[in-house]
Amino acid sequence: MMTHTDDLQPRYIRANGMEFAYLEADGGAGEGPLVLCLHGFPDTAWSMVGLLRKLSAAGFRAVAPFMRGYPPGALPEDRDYSGLALGRDVIALAEHFGAQSAMVVGHDWGAFAAYSAAALRPDRIKRIVTAAVPHPRRFLLRPSREQLRASHYMFKFQLPGWPERRIRENDFAWLRDLARSWSPGWEPSEDYFGPVKAAFSDPARLKAALGYYRALPLSLLQREAWQFLLKPIYVPARVIYGENDACILPSTFLDQEHLFGDKYELVGIPKAGHFMHLEAPDAFAEQVIGFLKAAS
């Protein structure tokens, strides 16, 4: 469930110069190794509630931040939605929670943030589990023709104004259909999609979410981005993909072993698409917890 409960109300902190909202299992009384659970698009931290509870039961301190620019946290004054900014957010959040090193679970843009954090500060990131996105170098520099076609929405999101209008039309029907197309056969529940609609009903928040996509082309022209985002990852990583993912195709996850300089595992979730953490929550949590427990 992604509804408000007594032990899962948004809390607020300042990290990396801005206010973040977050959810924490056990009402903030959790102990054990810190695990940051990062959501993607179109999504919110509420979709991580099931995983938070399972991680807490397994002995972890489980926290799900609302990503940069997503409500109820603040909009970044610098309007920086680059991959490097996302990675620095992760490091700052881990520092706030007092962890010498944190483990990170990221889905979609949350996966991108996890890769960025691991590249920036491998000394502060103990392990990562990424879902639905391969290493940025594999995705950005070696996409197949089929993947380019599947990523058509990313090109549309570069257009000024059109995505903001299209996404909000007819009670977000286009966006709901987009999510369906990424996970064929899956019907987005209102528990998942309700918080998404609430977030994106604010034009400034929708623009922020689209800012992640719009920052990507410019980031690839910057030397610092090349230095960190595209280099190999030197922390243990488990990369999970949905075998029916029509957004980031399963073939896009192949041939990336050389981009991981430490332990690397690639795991497919059968009969699941892009939102495997919602389509197959038990199987997904099993893969996450098994890999993170190996570090303790």
N, C-alpha and C positions, 0 to 999 in steps of 0.2 A: 504494500500500500504506500502511496505517496501523499497521504493526507497528514495534517498536523496532529501530533500526539503529544501527550504530556512530556515524554522524555525526548522528543525530537522537535523542538522549537528552534527557529533560527537564532544563532548567537552572533555576536559581532566582535571583530578585532581589527586592528590596523597592522598591515604588513606591506612591505615594499612601497610605503608612502601613500596607501589608500585603505579605505574601509572594505573589508570582506565580510560577508555573511557565511555561515557554515552550519552544518548539522553534525551532531556527534552522538553516537550511540551511548546509552546509559546516562543520558542527561549531562554529559561532561564529566562523569565520575570514572570513566574508563581508565584502565591501566594497561601496561604491556607495550610492546613495540608499536610505534606510530605508523599508521597506514593512511595516506591521503588518497581519497577516491575522487577522481576528477571526471566531470561529465563533458559531453560534447554538444553537438548541434544536430537537430533541434531538440534540446533537452534541458534539464535543470538538475540540481543536486537531489531533488526529491526522488529521482529514478534510482538513486543509490541506496535508498533506505533498506531494501532487502539485503543487499550486500553488507551494509554497515552492521546490521544485526547479526549476520552470520560471522563476520569478522570478530565482533565483540565476543560472541559465544566461544570463538576459537582462541580467545586470549589476547586479542590485539586491541589497541586504542584506535578506533576507526572514526575518521573525520571526513566529511564530504563538503568541500567549499563550493559556493556558487562562484563560477568562474568570473574572471575580470569583466566588469560591465554588466553582469547579470544581476537582476534584483533578487533579494532586497539589499544587496551591497551597493557601494557607490559606483558612479561612473568615473573612470580615470580622467583626471584633469588633462593629462598629456595626450589622451586619445590614442595611446600606443597599444595596438593589438598584435604586435609582431610575436613571432615564436620565441624570441629571446625574452621579451617582456613576460610571456606566459611562464617560461622556465624560471625566471627570477622570482615570480610570484610563488612558485612551488618552494623554492629555497627559503624565501622569507617566511612562508607559512610554517614550514618545518621548524625554523628557528624560533618562531613565536611559541610553538607548542613545546619547546624545550628539548627537541630531539637532536642529538649529535648527528644521527643519520636517520633518514626516514625511508620507508618503502612507499612506492607510488603505484596506484592502479589507475589507468587512464583509458577512457573510451573516446574514440573519434578525436576531437580537438584536445580532449584531456590526455589522449595518447601522445599527441604532438607536444604538449606541455611536459609530459614525462620524459620524452626523448631529449627535449631541450634542457631540462633540469639535470639529467644524467650527464649530458655533454658539458654543461657549464661547471658543475660541481660534483664530479664522481665521488669525491670524498664525503659528500653529505647525503648521497642517495645510495641506499644499501641494495635495493632490488627494485626492478620495475616489472609490472605486468601491463602490457598494452593490448588494447582490443580494437579491432576494426581498422587499424592504420599501420602499415609497415614502417620501417625506418624512413625518415623524410627523404634521404638521398635516393632510395629505391623508388619512392612514389613520385618525386618531383623531377628526377633526371632521366628515368627510364620507363616512362609509362608506355604501355602498348596502345595500339589504335583502339582496341576494345575498351581499355581503361579511359582513354580520352573521351570516348563517346559516353561512357558511364558517368564521367565527371562533368557533363554538360552544364549542370547547375552551377558549378564553380565559376564558369565563364559568364553565365547570366548574372551572377551575383556581383560582377565587376561593373555592371551597367548602373549609371546614376539614376536613382529614383524608381526604376522599374521593379526591382525586387521588393522594396518597401510596399509598393502598391499591390503587387501581385500576391504576396504572402498573406496580407491581411484581408483580401477579398473573400466574400462569402464565408465568413466565420472560419478563416484559415483553411479552406478546403484544399487549396493547391498544396500547402505545406503538409497537410495530413496525407494527401495522395503521394507526395514525394517520399514521406517516411514509409508508406506502404510499399512503394516501388523498391525501396532499398532492402526490405525484408519481405519478399513475396510470401503470401499466405498468412502474414501476421496482421492482426487488426489492432491498431493503437487504442489502448483503453483510455478512458477519461482520467483515470488516476495519473497516467503518463502525460496525456496531451493537455489536460486542464491547466497545470502549472505552466506549460509552454505557451499556451494562448494568453494566460494572464501576464506572463513576462513580456511577450512581444506585442501586447496591446498598447504598450507605451512606445511610441515611435522612436524615442531616444534609445530604448533598450534593444529594439529590433535593429537599429542602425549600429549599435555596439556589437551585436552578434554577427552582423554582416561584415563588420570591420575586421574580423579575423581573416576572412577570405580576401578582403580588399588590401590587407597589409602584406599578403603573401608575395605578390609579384615584386613589390619594392624591396622586401626583405632579401630576395634572391639576388638583388643588385648590390647589396651591402657586404663589404668584406667580412665584417664581424659575423654576419649570418652564415656565410660560407665556412668560416673558421669553426663554428660550433654546431650549427644545425645539420651540416652535411658530413661531419666526421664520424668515425666509428664510435660506438657506445662501449664504454669499459666498465659497466656494471652488469651483474647477472640479469638476464631478461627472458621473460616468457611472453611470446607474441601470440595472441589468440585471434582467430578469424572465424567468421561464420561461413560454413561451406555453401550456403545459398546467398551470400552477400552480393547484391546487385549494385552496390554503391562503390565499394572498394573490392574489386574482383579477387577471388582466391588466387588466381595466377599472379597477381601483383605482389603477393607475399613470398614468392619463390625467389631463389638466387639472391638472398640478402645476408647469408651467413658471414660473408667477409666484412659486413658492417657492424659486427658485434665482436669485440675483443675479449669478452669474458664468456661465461656460461650463456648459451643461447638455446632456446627451445621454441619450436613452432607447433601450435596446437590448433586443430580445427574442431569446431563444434558442429556435429551433424544436424541437418534439418533446421539450422538457424541462419538468419541473415545478419544485417548490419547491427541490429539491436539485440545481439545475443544475450546481453545481461538481463534483458526483459523477456525474451522469448524462451530462454532455457536457463533460468536463474540458478537452479541447483547445480547443473553441470558447470556453469560459469564460475560459481562460487567455489566449487570443488577444485577447479583448475587454479584459481587465484590462491586459495588458502593452502593448497598443497605446495605450491611454489614458494610462498612466503614463509611457511613453517620450516622449510629446508634451510632457511637462513638463521633460525633461532636455535 
